[in-house]
């Protein structure tokens, strides 16, 4: 079994330096990594391990919280794309939740670890990820997710 940690690209998903990613970009686009690079990473992992019978799981992945609605729409898009990508390439993942309430750099908080309550829109974020994983409709693909990427104003 192979474990992978991925916050790709870090300047978008991990540090929050950029508020836009991939197709859902206009002015604040992260220059490193997009849908094609994420898909290529999954394909390489699939070809190298999964296709040979070696399971792969993402032991950590996530995307930091943002404070404005548009940036959070991009975050949901990113996590939907990533989680469905795991399914399409026969992998799984464990989202990293450090309970941080802040925004940006390392703010992966979804659930308050002290009382079990949702942090910010953590419930909505988790639903996006679960729905992306559970959707088995053949028409629901990485390309169909890209086709409905948020429009950045």
Secondary structure as UniProt FT lines:
FT   STRAND          2..6
FT   HELIX           10..13
FT   STRAND          20..21
FT   TURN            22..23
FT   HELIX           35..48
FT   HELIX           50..52
FT   STRAND          56..61
FT   HELIX           69..88
FT   TURN            89..90
FT   STRAND          92..95
FT   TURN            105..106
FT   TURN            113..115
FT   TURN            120..121
FT   HELIX           122..134
FT   TURN            138..139
FT   HELIX           142..147
//
